[in-house]
Amino acid sequence: MFGREWAAGDGAIAGCRFGEVVITDPVVTARSGSGRHPFPSPGSSSWIEGSVFSLGTADLAARR
């Protein structure tokens, strides 16, 4: 990402779970290879585990 390796830490989004949306647009399904796509959805006692990357203003400015 942004032309270099990034250190990642463990993280989670509390109060969310993965939902699923069905996409029927043939262009989208041809590009992604699937008609079903996950998205975060509210779920009070759930969480989505993943990775956290720290980006600073200088990192974002360098991308422009």
Backbone hydrogen bonds, N-H to C=O, Kabsch-Sander energy under -0.5 kcal/mol:
donor,donor_aa,acceptor,acceptor_aa,energy
4,R,1,M,-1.4
9,G,52,V,-2.1
11,G,50,G,-2.0
13,I,48,I,-2.2
14,A,12,A,-0.7
15,G,46,S,-2.1
16,C,13,I,-0.9
16,C,46,S,-0.7
17,R,41,S,-2.7
19,G,17,R,-0.5
19,G,39,F,-3.4
21,V,37,H,-2.7
23,I,21,V,-0.5
23,I,35,G,-3.5
29,T,25,D,-2.4
30,A,26,P,-1.9
31,R,27,V,-1.9
32,S,28,V,-2.6
33,G,29,T,-2.1
37,H,21,V,-2.5
39,F,19,G,-1.4
41,S,17,R,-2.9
43,G,15,G,-2.2
46,S,43,G,-2.7
48,I,13,I,-1.6
49,E,47,W,-0.6
50,G,11,G,-2.6
52,V,9,G,-2.9
55,L,53,F,-0.6
60,L,56,G,-2.0
61,A,57,T,-2.8
62,A,58,A,-2.0
63,R,59,D,-0.8
63,R,60,L,-0.6
64,R,60,L,-0.6
64,R,61,A,-1.0
